[in-house]
Amino acid sequence: MYLVVTAMTGGRPVDQAACASVRDEYGLMIPVLYDKDNVLNGQLGMRVNAGKLVVSRGNVIEANAPLAMSSIESTIDAVLASSKAQ
């Protein structure tokens, strides 16, 4: 599992430093990547700041909505729990 950062608040650039900032802010233990060529957004039909996207194993979209961070965290927890059970 990994997290892809597609936009930052305040117009900050999305780069390695931004990914490290997100990883550290949320205490993530998974790779945090960025889509420097905007390929992911184009393939998934996403708009910048359209929401938060959770993708599970097999590229299954679990959430793609303007959800609060707490909702995304519970979605991620559920996806992780489900993958451990399998």
ABEGO torsion letter per residue (X at the ends): XBBBBABBBGGBBBBAAAAAAAAAAAGBABBBBBBAAGAAAAAAGBBBGAEBBBBBBGGBBABBBBBBAAAAAAAAAAAAAAAAAX
